[in-house]
Amino acid sequence: MLRFFKKVVSEMKKVSWPTFNELVRKTLIVIVVVGILMLFSYVVDLGITAGIRHFSK
């Protein structure tokens, strides 16, 4: 078990970690893209709901 954790630590030292600025920039990109997808899904849902209500009369 100790050998496993030593290997984990060894591999984690090889990881290229992002800088704080890269982290903030990429996080903001993800938040914006998720917001756009939420807005798109909401508009599509409104359209489908309106269509169902229109044709169910």
C-alpha distance matrix in Angstrom:
0.0 3.8 5.4 5.2 6.6 8.8 10.1 10.8 12.7 14.4 15.6 16.8 18.9 20.7 21.8 25.5 26.0 29.5 31.9 33.2 36.4 34.8 32.7 35.8 37.9 35.6 35.0 38.8 39.2 36.9 38.8 42.2 41.3 40.0 43.3 45.4 43.7 44.2 47.9 48.4 46.9 49.2 52.3 51.6 51.1 54.4 56.1 54.9 55.8 59.3 59.8 59.0 61.3 64.0 64.0 63.6 66.9
3.8 0.0 3.8 5.4 5.2 6.3 8.7 9.9 10.7 12.3 14.3 15.4 16.9 19.1 20.6 24.2 24.6 28.2 30.4 31.7 35.1 33.7 31.8 35.0 37.2 35.1 34.7 38.5 39.1 37.1 39.0 42.3 41.7 40.6 43.8 46.0 44.6 45.2 48.7 49.4 48.2 50.3 53.4 53.0 52.6 55.8 57.6 56.6 57.5 60.9 61.6 60.9 63.1 65.8 66.0 65.7 68.9
5.4 3.8 0.0 3.8 5.5 5.1 6.3 8.7 10.0 10.5 12.4 14.3 15.6 17.2 19.1 22.8 23.8 27.6 29.9 31.7 34.9 33.2 31.6 35.0 36.9 34.7 34.7 38.5 38.7 36.8 39.1 42.2 41.4 40.6 43.9 45.8 44.4 45.3 48.8 49.2 48.1 50.5 53.4 52.8 52.7 56.0 57.6 56.6 57.7 61.0 61.5 61.0 63.4 65.9 66.0 65.9 69.2
5.2 5.4 3.8 0.0 3.8 5.4 5.2 6.3 8.8 9.8 10.6 12.3 14.5 15.8 17.1 20.9 21.7 25.3 28.0 29.6 32.7 30.8 29.0 32.4 34.2 31.8 31.7 35.5 35.7 33.6 35.8 39.0 38.0 37.1 40.5 42.3 40.8 41.7 45.2 45.6 44.5 46.9 49.8 49.1 49.0 52.2 53.8 52.8 54.0 57.3 57.8 57.2 59.6 62.2 62.2 62.1 65.4
6.6 5.2 5.5 3.8 0.0 3.8 5.3 4.9 6.2 8.5 9.8 10.4 12.5 14.6 15.6 19.2 19.6 23.2 25.5 26.9 30.2 28.6 26.7 30.0 32.1 29.9 29.6 33.4 34.0 32.0 34.0 37.3 36.6 35.8 38.9 41.0 39.8 40.5 44.0 44.6 43.6 45.8 48.8 48.4 48.2 51.4 53.1 52.3 53.4 56.6 57.3 56.8 59.1 61.7 61.9 61.8 65.0
8.8 6.3 5.1 5.4 3.8 0.0 3.8 5.4 5.2 6.1 8.7 9.9 10.9 13.0 14.9 18.4 19.3 23.0 25.2 27.0 30.2 28.8 27.3 30.7 32.6 30.7 30.8 34.6 35.0 33.4 35.6 38.7 38.2 37.6 40.8 42.7 41.7 42.7 46.0 46.6 45.8 48.1 51.0 50.7 50.7 53.8 55.5 54.8 56.0 59.1 59.8 59.5 61.8 64.3 64.6 64.6 67.8
10.1 8.7 6.3 5.2 5.3 3.8 0.0 3.8 5.4 4.9 6.1 8.5 10.0 11.1 13.0 16.7 18.1 21.8 24.4 26.5 29.4 27.5 26.2 29.8 31.4 29.2 29.6 33.3 33.4 31.8 34.3 37.2 36.3 35.9 39.3 41.0 39.8 41.0 44.3 44.7 43.9 46.4 49.1 48.6 48.9 52.1 53.5 52.8 54.2 57.3 57.8 57.6 60.0 62.4 62.5 62.7 66.0
10.8 9.9 8.7 6.3 4.9 5.4 3.8 0.0 3.8 5.4 5.2 6.1 8.7 10.2 11.0 14.7 15.5 19.1 21.8 23.6 26.6 24.7 23.1 26.5 28.3 26.0 26.2 29.9 30.1 28.4 30.7 33.8 33.0 32.5 35.8 37.6 36.4 37.5 40.9 41.3 40.6 43.0 45.7 45.4 45.5 48.6 50.2 49.6 50.8 54.0 54.6 54.4 56.7 59.1 59.4 59.5 62.7
12.7 10.7 10.0 8.8 6.2 5.2 5.4 3.8 0.0 3.8 5.5 5.1 6.4 9.0 10.2 13.6 14.2 17.9 20.0 21.9 25.1 23.6 22.2 25.6 27.5 25.7 25.9 29.6 30.2 28.8 31.0 34.0 33.6 33.3 36.4 38.3 37.5 38.6 41.8 42.5 42.0 44.2 47.0 46.9 47.1 50.1 51.8 51.3 52.6 55.6 56.4 56.3 58.5 60.9 61.4 61.6 64.7
14.4 12.3 10.5 9.8 8.5 6.1 4.9 5.4 3.8 0.0 3.8 5.5 5.4 7.0 9.5 12.9 14.4 18.2 20.5 22.9 25.8 24.1 23.2 26.8 28.3 26.5 27.2 30.9 31.1 29.9 32.5 35.2 34.7 34.7 37.8 39.5 38.7 40.1 43.2 43.7 43.4 45.8 48.4 48.2 48.6 51.6 53.1 52.7 54.2 57.1 57.8 57.8 60.2 62.4 62.8 63.2 66.3
15.6 14.3 12.4 10.6 9.8 8.7 6.1 5.2 5.5 3.8 0.0 3.8 5.4 5.3 7.0 10.7 12.4 16.2 18.9 21.4 24.0 21.9 21.0 24.7 25.9 23.8 24.6 28.3 28.2 26.9 29.7 32.3 31.5 31.6 34.9 36.3 35.5 37.0 40.1 40.4 40.1 42.7 45.1 44.8 45.3 48.4 49.8 49.3 50.9 53.8 54.4 54.5 56.9 59.1 59.4 59.9 63.1
16.8 15.4 14.3 12.3 10.4 9.9 8.5 6.1 5.1 5.5 3.8 0.0 3.8 5.3 5.3 8.8 9.6 13.3 15.9 18.0 20.9 19.1 17.9 21.5 23.0 21.1 21.7 25.4 25.6 24.5 26.9 29.7 29.3 29.2 32.4 34.1 33.4 34.8 37.8 38.4 38.2 40.6 43.1 43.0 43.5 46.4 48.0 47.8 49.2 52.0 52.8 53.0 55.2 57.4 58.0 58.4 61.5
18.9 16.9 15.6 14.5 12.5 10.9 10.0 8.7 6.4 5.4 5.4 3.8 0.0 3.8 5.5 8.2 9.5 13.2 15.2 17.8 20.6 19.1 18.5 22.1 23.6 22.2 23.1 26.6 26.9 26.2 28.7 31.3 31.1 31.4 34.4 36.0 35.7 37.1 40.0 40.7 40.7 43.1 45.5 45.6 46.2 49.0 50.5 50.5 52.0 54.7 55.5 55.9 58.1 60.2 60.9 61.4 64.4
20.7 19.1 17.2 15.8 14.6 13.0 11.1 10.2 9.0 7.0 5.3 5.3 3.8 0.0 3.8 6.5 9.1 12.7 15.2 18.2 20.5 18.4 18.3 22.1 23.0 21.3 22.7 26.1 25.9 25.4 28.3 30.5 30.0 30.6 33.7 35.0 34.6 36.4 39.2 39.5 39.7 42.2 44.4 44.4 45.3 48.1 49.4 49.4 51.1 53.7 54.3 54.8 57.2 59.1 59.7 60.4 63.5
21.8 20.6 19.1 17.1 15.6 14.9 13.0 11.0 10.2 9.5 7.0 5.3 5.5 3.8 0.0 3.8 5.9 9.5 12.4 15.3 17.5 15.2 14.8 18.5 19.4 17.6 19.0 22.4 22.2 21.6 24.5 26.8 26.2 26.8 29.9 31.2 30.9 32.6 35.4 35.8 36.1 38.5 40.7 40.8 41.7 44.5 45.8 45.8 47.5 50.1 50.8 51.3 53.6 55.5 56.2 57.0 60.0
25.5 24.2 22.8 20.9 19.2 18.4 16.7 14.7 13.6 12.9 10.7 8.8 8.2 6.5 3.8 0.0 3.8 6.6 9.4 12.7 14.4 12.1 12.4 16.1 16.7 15.3 17.1 20.2 20.0 20.0 22.9 24.9 24.6 25.6 28.5 29.6 29.7 31.6 34.1 34.6 35.2 37.6 39.5 39.8 41.0 43.6 44.8 45.2 46.9 49.3 50.1 50.9 53.1 54.8 55.7 56.6 59.5
26.0 24.6 23.8 21.7 19.6 19.3 18.1 15.5 14.2 14.4 12.4 9.6 9.5 9.1 5.9 3.8 0.0 3.8 6.6 9.3 11.6 9.7 9.3 13.0 14.2 13.0 14.3 17.5 17.9 17.8 20.3 22.5 22.7 23.5 26.1 27.7 27.9 29.5 32.0 32.8 33.4 35.5 37.7 38.2 39.2 41.6 43.1 43.6 45.1 47.5 48.5 49.3 51.3 53.1 54.2 55.0 57.8
29.5 28.2 27.6 25.3 23.2 23.0 21.8 19.1 17.9 18.2 16.2 13.3 13.2 12.7 9.5 6.6 3.8 0.0 3.8 6.5 8.0 5.8 6.1 9.6 10.5 9.8 11.5 14.3 14.8 15.2 17.6 19.6 20.0 21.2 23.5 24.9 25.6 27.2 29.4 30.4 31.3 33.3 35.2 36.0 37.2 39.4 40.9 41.6 43.1 45.3 46.5 47.4 49.3 51.0 52.3 53.2 55.8
31.9 30.4 29.9 28.0 25.5 25.2 24.4 21.8 20.0 20.5 18.9 15.9 15.2 15.2 12.4 9.4 6.6 3.8 0.0 3.8 5.5 5.2 6.2 8.7 10.0 10.7 12.1 14.3 15.4 16.5 18.3 20.1 21.2 22.5 24.3 25.9 27.0 28.5 30.3 31.7 32.8 34.5 36.4 37.5 38.7 40.6 42.2 43.3 44.6 46.6 48.0 49.1 50.7 52.4 53.9 54.9 57.3
33.2 31.7 31.7 29.6 26.9 27.0 26.5 23.6 21.9 22.9 21.4 18.0 17.8 18.2 15.3 12.7 9.3 6.5 3.8 0.0 3.8 5.5 5.0 6.2 8.6 10.0 10.5 12.3 14.3 15.4 16.4 18.4 20.0 21.1 22.5 24.4 25.8 26.8 28.6 30.3 31.4 32.8 34.7 36.2 37.1 38.9 40.8 41.9 43.0 44.9 46.6 47.6 49.0 50.8 52.5 53.4 55.6
36.4 35.1 34.9 32.7 30.2 30.2 29.4 26.6 25.1 25.8 24.0 20.9 20.6 20.5 17.5 14.4 11.6 8.0 5.5 3.8 0.0 3.8 5.4 5.2 6.1 8.5 9.8 10.7 12.3 14.3 15.4 16.5 18.4 20.0 21.1 22.6 24.4 25.7 27.0 28.7 30.2 31.5 33.2 34.7 36.0 37.5 39.2 40.6 41.8 43.5 45.1 46.5 47.9 49.4 51.2 52.3 54.5
34.8 33.7 33.2 30.8 28.6 28.8 27.5 24.7 23.6 24.1 21.9 19.1 19.1 18.4 15.2 12.1 9.7 5.8 5.2 5.5 3.8 0.0 3.8 5.5 5.1 6.0 8.4 9.9 10.5 12.2 14.2 15.4 16.5 18.2 19.9 21.1 22.5 24.2 25.8 27.0 28.4 30.1 31.7 32.9 34.3 36.1 37.6 38.8 40.3 42.1 43.4 44.8 46.4 47.9 49.4 50.6 52.9
32.7 31.8 31.6 29.0 26.7 27.3 26.2 23.1 22.2 23.2 21.0 17.9 18.5 18.3 14.8 12.4 9.3 6.1 6.2 5.0 5.4 3.8 0.0 3.8 5.5 5.3 6.0 8.6 9.9 10.6 12.2 14.3 15.4 16.5 18.3 20.1 21.1 22.4 24.3 25.8 26.8 28.4 30.4 31.6 32.6 34.5 36.3 37.3 38.5 40.5 42.0 43.1 44.6 46.4 47.9 48.8 51.2
35.8 35.0 35.0 32.4 30.0 30.7 29.8 26.5 25.6 26.8 24.7 21.5 22.1 22.1 18.5 16.1 13.0 9.6 8.7 6.2 5.2 5.5 3.8 0.0 3.8 5.6 5.1 6.2 8.6 10.0 10.5 12.3 14.3 15.4 16.4 18.4 20.0 20.9 22.5 24.4 25.6 26.8 28.7 30.3 31.3 32.9 34.8 36.1 37.1 38.9 40.6 41.8 43.1 44.9 46.6 47.5 49.7
37.9 37.2 36.9 34.2 32.1 32.6 31.4 28.3 27.5 28.3 25.9 23.0 23.6 23.0 19.4 16.7 14.2 10.5 10.0 8.6 6.1 5.1 5.5 3.8 0.0 3.8 5.5 5.2 6.3 8.8 10.0 10.7 12.4 14.3 15.4 16.6 18.5 20.0 21.2 22.7 24.4 25.8 27.2 28.8 30.2 31.7 33.3 34.7 36.1 37.7 39.2 40.7 42.1 43.5 45.3 46.5 48.6
35.6 35.1 34.7 31.8 29.9 30.7 29.2 26.0 25.7 26.5 23.8 21.1 22.2 21.3 17.6 15.3 13.0 9.8 10.7 10.0 8.5 6.0 5.3 5.6 3.8 0.0 3.8 5.4 5.0 6.3 8.7 9.9 10.6 12.3 14.2 15.3 16.5 18.2 20.0 21.1 22.4 24.2 25.9 27.0 28.3 30.2 31.7 32.8 34.3 36.2 37.5 38.7 40.4 42.0 43.4 44.6 47.0
35.0 34.7 34.7 31.7 29.6 30.8 29.6 26.2 25.9 27.2 24.6 21.7 23.1 22.7 19.0 17.1 14.3 11.5 12.1 10.5 9.8 8.4 6.0 5.1 5.5 3.8 0.0 3.8 5.4 5.1 6.2 8.7 10.0 10.6 12.3 14.3 15.4 16.4 18.4 20.0 21.0 22.4 24.5 25.8 26.7 28.6 30.4 31.5 32.6 34.6 36.1 37.2 38.7 40.5 42.1 42.9 45.3
38.8 38.5 38.5 35.5 33.4 34.6 33.3 29.9 29.6 30.9 28.3 25.4 26.6 26.1 22.4 20.2 17.5 14.3 14.3 12.3 10.7 9.9 8.6 6.2 5.2 5.4 3.8 0.0 3.8 5.4 5.0 6.1 8.6 9.8 10.4 12.3 14.2 15.2 16.4 18.3 19.8 20.9 22.6 24.3 25.5 26.9 28.7 30.2 31.3 32.9 34.6 36.0 37.3 38.8 40.7 41.7 43.8
39.2 39.1 38.7 35.7 34.0 35.0 33.4 30.1 30.2 31.1 28.2 25.6 26.9 25.9 22.2 20.0 17.9 14.8 15.4 14.3 12.3 10.5 9.9 8.6 6.3 5.0 5.4 3.8 0.0 3.8 5.5 5.2 6.1 8.5 9.8 10.6 12.3 14.1 15.4 16.5 18.3 19.9 21.2 22.6 24.1 25.8 27.2 28.6 30.1 31.7 33.0 34.6 36.1 37.5 39.1 40.4 42.6
36.9 37.1 36.8 33.6 32.0 33.4 31.8 28.4 28.8 29.9 26.9 24.5 26.2 25.4 21.6 20.0 17.8 15.2 16.5 15.4 14.3 12.2 10.6 10.0 8.8 6.3 5.1 5.4 3.8 0.0 3.8 5.5 5.2 6.1 8.5 9.9 10.5 12.1 14.2 15.3 16.3 18.1 20.0 21.0 22.2 24.2 25.8 26.7 28.1 30.1 31.4 32.6 34.3 35.9 37.4 38.4 40.8
38.8 39.0 39.1 35.8 34.0 35.6 34.3 30.7 31.0 32.5 29.7 26.9 28.7 28.3 24.5 22.9 20.3 17.6 18.3 16.4 15.4 14.2 12.2 10.5 10.0 8.7 6.2 5.0 5.5 3.8 0.0 3.8 5.6 5.2 6.1 8.7 10.0 10.4 12.3 14.2 15.2 16.3 18.4 20.0 20.8 22.4 24.4 25.6 26.6 28.5 30.2 31.3 32.6 34.4 36.1 37.0 39.2
42.2 42.3 42.2 39.0 37.3 38.7 37.2 33.8 34.0 35.2 32.3 29.7 31.3 30.5 26.8 24.9 22.5 19.6 20.1 18.4 16.5 15.4 14.3 12.3 10.7 9.9 8.7 6.1 5.2 5.5 3.8 0.0 3.8 5.5 5.0 6.2 8.7 9.8 10.6 12.3 14.2 15.2 16.6 18.4 19.8 21.1 22.7 24.4 25.6 27.0 28.7 30.3 31.5 32.9 34.8 36.0 38.1
41.3 41.7 41.4 38.0 36.6 38.2 36.3 33.0 33.6 34.7 31.5 29.3 31.1 30.0 26.2 24.6 22.7 20.0 21.2 20.0 18.4 16.5 15.4 14.3 12.4 10.6 10.0 8.6 6.1 5.2 5.6 3.8 0.0 3.8 5.4 5.1 6.2 8.5 9.9 10.5 12.2 14.1 15.4 16.5 18.2 20.0 21.2 22.5 24.1 25.8 27.0 28.5 30.2 31.5 33.0 34.4 36.7
40.0 40.6 40.6 37.1 35.8 37.6 35.9 32.5 33.3 34.7 31.6 29.2 31.4 30.6 26.8 25.6 23.5 21.2 22.5 21.1 20.0 18.2 16.5 15.4 14.3 12.3 10.6 9.8 8.5 6.1 5.2 5.5 3.8 0.0 3.8 5.5 5.1 6.1 8.6 9.8 10.4 12.1 14.2 15.2 16.2 18.2 19.9 20.8 22.1 24.1 25.6 26.6 28.2 30.0 31.5 32.4 34.8
43.3 43.8 43.9 40.5 38.9 40.8 39.3 35.8 36.4 37.8 34.9 32.4 34.4 33.7 29.9 28.5 26.1 23.5 24.3 22.5 21.1 19.9 18.3 16.4 15.4 14.2 12.3 10.4 9.8 8.5 6.1 5.0 5.4 3.8 0.0 3.8 5.5 5.0 6.2 8.6 9.8 10.5 12.4 14.2 15.2 16.5 18.5 19.9 20.9 22.5 24.3 25.6 26.8 28.5 30.3 31.3 33.4
45.4 46.0 45.8 42.3 41.0 42.7 41.0 37.6 38.3 39.5 36.3 34.1 36.0 35.0 31.2 29.6 27.7 24.9 25.9 24.4 22.6 21.1 20.1 18.4 16.6 15.3 14.3 12.3 10.6 9.9 8.7 6.2 5.1 5.5 3.8 0.0 3.8 5.4 5.1 6.1 8.6 9.8 10.7 12.3 14.1 15.4 16.7 18.4 19.9 21.2 22.6 24.4 25.8 27.0 28.8 30.2 32.2
43.7 44.6 44.4 40.8 39.8 41.7 39.8 36.4 37.5 38.7 35.5 33.4 35.7 34.6 30.9 29.7 27.9 25.6 27.0 25.8 24.4 22.5 21.1 20.0 18.5 16.5 15.4 14.2 12.3 10.5 10.0 8.7 6.2 5.1 5.5 3.8 0.0 3.8 5.4 5.0 6.0 8.5 9.9 10.5 12.0 14.1 15.3 16.3 18.0 19.8 21.0 22.3 24.1 25.5 26.9 28.2 30.6
44.2 45.2 45.3 41.7 40.5 42.7 41.0 37.5 38.6 40.1 37.0 34.8 37.1 36.4 32.6 31.6 29.5 27.2 28.5 26.8 25.7 24.2 22.4 20.9 20.0 18.2 16.4 15.2 14.1 12.1 10.4 9.8 8.5 6.1 5.0 5.4 3.8 0.0 3.8 5.4 5.1 6.1 8.7 9.9 10.4 12.2 14.2 15.2 16.2 18.2 19.9 20.9 22.3 24.1 25.7 26.6 28.9
47.9 48.7 48.8 45.2 44.0 46.0 44.3 40.9 41.8 43.2 40.1 37.8 40.0 39.2 35.4 34.1 32.0 29.4 30.3 28.6 27.0 25.8 24.3 22.5 21.2 20.0 18.4 16.4 15.4 14.2 12.3 10.6 9.9 8.6 6.2 5.1 5.4 3.8 0.0 3.8 5.5 5.1 6.2 8.6 9.8 10.6 12.4 14.3 15.2 16.5 18.4 20.0 21.0 22.4 24.5 25.7 27.5
48.4 49.4 49.2 45.6 44.6 46.6 44.7 41.3 42.5 43.7 40.4 38.4 40.7 39.5 35.8 34.6 32.8 30.4 31.7 30.3 28.7 27.0 25.8 24.4 22.7 21.1 20.0 18.3 16.5 15.3 14.2 12.3 10.5 9.8 8.6 6.1 5.0 5.4 3.8 0.0 3.8 5.4 5.2 6.2 8.5 9.9 10.7 12.4 14.2 15.4 16.6 18.4 20.0 21.1 22.7 24.3 26.4
46.9 48.2 48.1 44.5 43.6 45.8 43.9 40.6 42.0 43.4 40.1 38.2 40.7 39.7 36.1 35.2 33.4 31.3 32.8 31.4 30.2 28.4 26.8 25.6 24.4 22.4 21.0 19.8 18.3 16.3 15.2 14.2 12.2 10.4 9.8 8.6 6.0 5.1 5.5 3.8 0.0 3.8 5.5 5.1 6.0 8.6 9.9 10.5 12.0 14.1 15.2 16.3 18.2 19.7 21.1 22.2 24.6
49.2 50.3 50.5 46.9 45.8 48.1 46.4 43.0 44.2 45.8 42.7 40.6 43.1 42.2 38.5 37.6 35.5 33.3 34.5 32.8 31.5 30.1 28.4 26.8 25.8 24.2 22.4 20.9 19.9 18.1 16.3 15.2 14.1 12.1 10.5 9.8 8.5 6.1 5.1 5.4 3.8 0.0 3.8 5.5 5.0 6.2 8.7 9.9 10.4 12.2 14.2 15.3 16.4 18.1 20.0 20.9 22.9
52.3 53.4 53.4 49.8 48.8 51.0 49.1 45.7 47.0 48.4 45.1 43.1 45.5 44.4 40.7 39.5 37.7 35.2 36.4 34.7 33.2 31.7 30.4 28.7 27.2 25.9 24.5 22.6 21.2 20.0 18.4 16.6 15.4 14.2 12.4 10.7 9.9 8.7 6.2 5.2 5.5 3.8 0.0 3.8 5.4 5.1 6.2 8.7 9.8 10.5 12.3 14.3 15.3 16.4 18.4 19.9 21.7
51.6 53.0 52.8 49.1 48.4 50.7 48.6 45.4 46.9 48.2 44.8 43.0 45.6 44.4 40.8 39.8 38.2 36.0 37.5 36.2 34.7 32.9 31.6 30.3 28.8 27.0 25.8 24.3 22.6 21.0 20.0 18.4 16.5 15.2 14.2 12.3 10.5 9.9 8.6 6.2 5.1 5.5 3.8 0.0 3.8 5.4 5.1 6.2 8.5 9.8 10.5 12.3 14.2 15.2 16.6 18.2 20.5
51.1 52.6 52.7 49.0 48.2 50.7 48.9 45.5 47.1 48.6 45.3 43.5 46.2 45.3 41.7 41.0 39.2 37.2 38.7 37.1 36.0 34.3 32.6 31.3 30.2 28.3 26.7 25.5 24.1 22.2 20.8 19.8 18.2 16.2 15.2 14.1 12.0 10.4 9.8 8.5 6.0 5.0 5.4 3.8 0.0 3.8 5.4 5.1 6.0 8.5 9.8 10.5 12.2 14.0 15.4 16.3 18.7
54.4 55.8 56.0 52.2 51.4 53.8 52.1 48.6 50.1 51.6 48.4 46.4 49.0 48.1 44.5 43.6 41.6 39.4 40.6 38.9 37.5 36.1 34.5 32.9 31.7 30.2 28.6 26.9 25.8 24.2 22.4 21.1 20.0 18.2 16.5 15.4 14.1 12.2 10.6 9.9 8.6 6.2 5.1 5.4 3.8 0.0 3.8 5.5 5.1 6.0 8.5 9.9 10.5 12.0 14.3 15.3 17.0
56.1 57.6 57.6 53.8 53.1 55.5 53.5 50.2 51.8 53.1 49.8 48.0 50.5 49.4 45.8 44.8 43.1 40.9 42.2 40.8 39.2 37.6 36.3 34.8 33.3 31.7 30.4 28.7 27.2 25.8 24.4 22.7 21.2 19.9 18.5 16.7 15.3 14.2 12.4 10.7 9.9 8.7 6.2 5.1 5.4 3.8 0.0 3.8 5.4 5.1 6.1 8.6 9.9 10.4 12.3 14.1 15.9
54.9 56.6 56.6 52.8 52.3 54.8 52.8 49.6 51.3 52.7 49.3 47.8 50.5 49.4 45.8 45.2 43.6 41.6 43.3 41.9 40.6 38.8 37.3 36.1 34.7 32.8 31.5 30.2 28.6 26.7 25.6 24.4 22.5 20.8 19.9 18.4 16.3 15.2 14.3 12.4 10.5 9.9 8.7 6.2 5.1 5.5 3.8 0.0 3.8 5.5 5.0 6.2 8.6 9.8 10.6 12.1 14.6
55.8 57.5 57.7 54.0 53.4 56.0 54.2 50.8 52.6 54.2 50.9 49.2 52.0 51.1 47.5 46.9 45.1 43.1 44.6 43.0 41.8 40.3 38.5 37.1 36.1 34.3 32.6 31.3 30.1 28.1 26.6 25.6 24.1 22.1 20.9 19.9 18.0 16.2 15.2 14.2 12.0 10.4 9.8 8.5 6.0 5.1 5.4 3.8 0.0 3.8 5.4 5.2 6.2 8.5 10.1 10.5 12.7
59.3 60.9 61.0 57.3 56.6 59.1 57.3 54.0 55.6 57.1 53.8 52.0 54.7 53.7 50.1 49.3 47.5 45.3 46.6 44.9 43.5 42.1 40.5 38.9 37.7 36.2 34.6 32.9 31.7 30.1 28.5 27.0 25.8 24.1 22.5 21.2 19.8 18.2 16.5 15.4 14.1 12.2 10.5 9.8 8.5 6.0 5.1 5.5 3.8 0.0 3.8 5.5 5.1 6.0 8.6 9.9 11.2
59.8 61.6 61.5 57.8 57.3 59.8 57.8 54.6 56.4 57.8 54.4 52.8 55.5 54.3 50.8 50.1 48.5 46.5 48.0 46.6 45.1 43.4 42.0 40.6 39.2 37.5 36.1 34.6 33.0 31.4 30.2 28.7 27.0 25.6 24.3 22.6 21.0 19.9 18.4 16.6 15.2 14.2 12.3 10.5 9.8 8.5 6.1 5.0 5.4 3.8 0.0 3.8 5.5 5.1 6.2 8.5 10.4
59.0 60.9 61.0 57.2 56.8 59.5 57.6 54.4 56.3 57.8 54.5 53.0 55.9 54.8 51.3 50.9 49.3 47.4 49.1 47.6 46.5 44.8 43.1 41.8 40.7 38.7 37.2 36.0 34.6 32.6 31.3 30.3 28.5 26.6 25.6 24.4 22.3 20.9 20.0 18.4 16.3 15.3 14.3 12.3 10.5 9.9 8.6 6.2 5.2 5.5 3.8 0.0 3.8 5.5 5.3 5.9 8.8
61.3 63.1 63.4 59.6 59.1 61.8 60.0 56.7 58.5 60.2 56.9 55.2 58.1 57.2 53.6 53.1 51.3 49.3 50.7 49.0 47.9 46.4 44.6 43.1 42.1 40.4 38.7 37.3 36.1 34.3 32.6 31.5 30.2 28.2 26.8 25.8 24.1 22.3 21.0 20.0 18.2 16.4 15.3 14.2 12.2 10.5 9.9 8.6 6.2 5.1 5.5 3.8 0.0 3.8 5.6 5.2 6.6
64.0 65.8 65.9 62.2 61.7 64.3 62.4 59.1 60.9 62.4 59.1 57.4 60.2 59.1 55.5 54.8 53.1 51.0 52.4 50.8 49.4 47.9 46.4 44.9 43.5 42.0 40.5 38.8 37.5 35.9 34.4 32.9 31.5 30.0 28.5 27.0 25.5 24.1 22.4 21.1 19.7 18.1 16.4 15.2 14.0 12.0 10.4 9.8 8.5 6.0 5.1 5.5 3.8 0.0 3.8 5.7 5.9
64.0 66.0 66.0 62.2 61.9 64.6 62.5 59.4 61.4 62.8 59.4 58.0 60.9 59.7 56.2 55.7 54.2 52.3 53.9 52.5 51.2 49.4 47.9 46.6 45.3 43.4 42.1 40.7 39.1 37.4 36.1 34.8 33.0 31.5 30.3 28.8 26.9 25.7 24.5 22.7 21.1 20.0 18.4 16.6 15.4 14.3 12.3 10.6 10.1 8.6 6.2 5.3 5.6 3.8 0.0 3.8 5.6
63.6 65.7 65.9 62.1 61.8 64.6 62.7 59.5 61.6 63.2 59.9 58.4 61.4 60.4 57.0 56.6 55.0 53.2 54.9 53.4 52.3 50.6 48.8 47.5 46.5 44.6 42.9 41.7 40.4 38.4 37.0 36.0 34.4 32.4 31.3 30.2 28.2 26.6 25.7 24.3 22.2 20.9 19.9 18.2 16.3 15.3 14.1 12.1 10.5 9.9 8.5 5.9 5.2 5.7 3.8 0.0 3.8
66.9 68.9 69.2 65.4 65.0 67.8 66.0 62.7 64.7 66.3 63.1 61.5 64.4 63.5 60.0 59.5 57.8 55.8 57.3 55.6 54.5 52.9 51.2 49.7 48.6 47.0 45.3 43.8 42.6 40.8 39.2 38.1 36.7 34.8 33.4 32.2 30.6 28.9 27.5 26.4 24.6 22.9 21.7 20.5 18.7 17.0 15.9 14.6 12.7 11.2 10.4 8.8 6.6 5.9 5.6 3.8 0.0
